Amino acid sequence: MHADDVIKLYFKTIENINKAKGQAFNIGGGMENSLSLLELFDFLERELDLRLQYTKLSWRASDQKVFVANIEKARKLIEWEPKVDKIKGVRMMLDWLLDNFAFLA
């Protein structure tokens, strides 16, 4: 989830404080913005035209296979949902990194 969406979430919660107080919410990008690490690595390799070096380890019995936050409660109660989709968000992060850390360019 992109930082812009988190900030909008805080303000939306304040605007709807009477509905939000005492409630617990699952917050994330929702199913439409879910992205596995392998999908992210593949995207980064294509976007940056490089080959990442990583090691895939075997799945462990205690590992969670999939987790996606169900954000329906936040959608309904405080009328919030993320607006920055996963691809745009990663590109925005990459642009910020390249603008602020010259050695990465």
C-alpha positions, 0 to 999 in steps of 0.5 A: 500500500502506498504512503499516499493512501495511508495518509488519506486513511488517517484523514478519512478516519478523523472525518469519520471518528464517530464511526471509527472509534473503538473499531479495528480495521484490516488495512492494506491494498485489497485483493486487487493490489495483492502482489507476491514477492516473486511477482514484485521481483519479476516486475522490478527486473523488467522495470529496471532491466536487471537481474535480481539475485535471490534464493528461494527457500522451501516452504515451511509448515508455519509459513502463511501461503497467502495474506490479503487484508480484507478492507471491506469494513474500512470501505463501508464504515469510513468510506476509504479504499486505496487509490494508488494501484500496485504498479503505479505505487512501485513506480512512484517509489522507484522514482523517489529512490532514484531522485533522492539517492543518486548512487542508485541511478 
